Amino acid sequence: MDAAQFVAIVKMAVGRPAAIEATSELDYISKHNPDMEKAAVFYNGLGENEKAFVKDIVHEAIHSTLFGFFCVLDGVRAIEDGKEKGRLELWYKNDHNGKSVLLNDGDNEFLHDVFND
């Protein structure tokens, strides 16, 4: 696996399901989650154009969240205060062939740039 494959997998395994789950929860009023119940009542009172706009906002929020997460992994968005900061290393290790790949290698394209391509 390389950085581009990792980003594509995160998009498919995290981004798309989050968008589907969030927007489908708006379609059905559920008594199990009072916060989503209020949002669903509001959402279902909207016209089709407004509903599409809300879905666009949800998709953009998920995109921004994933982008920020990749920025943190790349070390370009700080998660520590002070002068002496550590760095995150994201390794993919294939147990079948023993190969390891540093996915957020600063010498190659950043994950957040790959994500935005």
C-alpha positions as CSV (number, residue, x, y, z in Angstrom):
1,M,0.0,0.0,0.0
2,D,1.2,3.5,-0.7
3,A,-0.1,6.9,0.4
4,A,-2.5,7.3,-2.5
5,Q,-4.0,3.9,-1.9
6,F,-4.3,4.7,1.8
7,V,-6.1,8.0,1.1
8,A,-8.5,6.3,-1.3
9,I,-9.3,3.6,1.2
10,V,-10.0,6.2,3.9
11,K,-12.3,8.0,1.5
12,M,-14.2,4.8,0.8
13,A,-14.2,3.4,4.3
14,V,-14.7,6.6,6.3
15,G,-15.8,9.5,4.1
16,R,-18.5,7.9,2.0
17,P,-20.2,5.9,4.8
18,A,-20.2,9.0,7.1
19,A,-22.0,11.0,4.5
20,I,-24.5,8.3,3.8
21,E,-25.1,7.7,7.5
22,A,-25.5,11.4,8.3
23,T,-27.8,12.2,5.5
24,S,-29.9,9.0,5.9
25,E,-30.4,9.8,9.6
26,L,-32.0,13.1,8.5
27,D,-34.5,11.3,6.3
28,Y,-36.0,9.2,9.1
29,I,-37.1,10.6,12.5
30,S,-35.6,8.4,15.2
31,K,-36.5,8.5,18.9
32,H,-33.2,6.9,19.8
33,N,-31.2,10.1,19.3
34,P,-33.0,13.3,20.5
35,D,-30.5,15.6,18.7
36,M,-30.9,13.9,15.4
37,E,-34.7,13.8,15.9
38,K,-34.7,17.6,16.1
39,A,-32.5,17.8,13.0
40,A,-34.7,15.3,11.1
41,V,-37.8,17.3,11.9
42,F,-36.1,20.5,10.7
43,Y,-34.7,18.7,7.6
44,N,-38.0,17.1,6.6
45,G,-39.7,20.5,6.7
46,L,-37.4,21.8,4.0
47,G,-38.0,21.8,0.3
48,E,-36.0,19.6,-2.1
49,N,-33.5,22.4,-3.0
50,E,-32.9,23.2,0.7
51,K,-32.5,19.5,1.5
52,A,-29.9,19.2,-1.3
53,F,-28.1,22.2,0.1
54,V,-28.0,20.6,3.6
55,K,-26.6,17.4,2.1
56,D,-23.9,19.5,0.4
57,I,-23.0,21.1,3.7
58,V,-22.7,17.6,5.3
59,H,-20.4,16.4,2.5
60,E,-18.2,19.5,2.8
61,A,-18.0,19.1,6.6
62,I,-16.8,15.5,6.2
63,H,-14.3,16.6,3.5
64,S,-12.9,19.3,5.8
65,T,-12.7,16.9,8.7
66,L,-10.8,14.3,6.7
67,F,-8.5,17.0,5.2
68,G,-7.7,18.2,8.7
69,F,-7.0,14.7,9.9
70,F,-4.6,14.2,7.0
71,C,-2.9,17.5,7.9
72,V,-2.4,16.3,11.4
73,L,-0.9,13.0,10.1
74,D,1.4,15.0,7.8
75,G,2.5,17.2,10.7
76,V,1.4,20.5,9.1
77,R,-1.4,21.0,11.7
78,A,-0.1,21.1,15.2
79,I,-1.5,18.9,17.9
80,E,1.0,20.0,20.6
81,D,1.8,23.3,22.1
82,G,5.4,24.5,22.7
83,K,8.7,24.3,20.9
84,E,9.5,20.7,21.2
85,K,6.9,18.9,19.2
86,G,6.9,15.2,18.2
87,R,5.9,13.9,14.9
88,L,3.4,11.2,13.9
89,E,4.5,8.3,11.7
90,L,1.9,6.2,10.0
91,W,3.3,2.9,8.9
92,Y,1.6,0.2,6.8
93,K,3.1,-3.2,7.4
94,N,2.3,-6.2,5.2
95,D,2.6,-9.3,7.4
96,H,2.6,-11.6,4.4
97,N,5.7,-10.1,2.6
98,G,7.3,-8.3,5.5
99,K,7.4,-4.9,3.8
100,S,6.7,-1.7,5.6
101,V,5.8,1.6,4.1
102,L,5.8,5.0,5.8
103,L,2.6,6.5,4.5
104,N,3.1,10.0,5.7
105,D,6.7,10.4,4.6
106,G,7.5,14.1,4.4
107,D,9.8,13.6,1.5
108,N,6.9,12.5,-0.7
109,E,3.6,14.1,-1.4
110,F,1.6,14.9,1.7
111,L,-1.5,12.9,2.5
112,H,-3.7,16.0,2.6
113,D,-2.5,17.0,-0.9
114,V,-3.2,13.5,-2.2
115,F,-6.6,13.8,-0.6
116,N,-7.4,17.0,-2.5
117,D,-6.2,15.8,-5.9
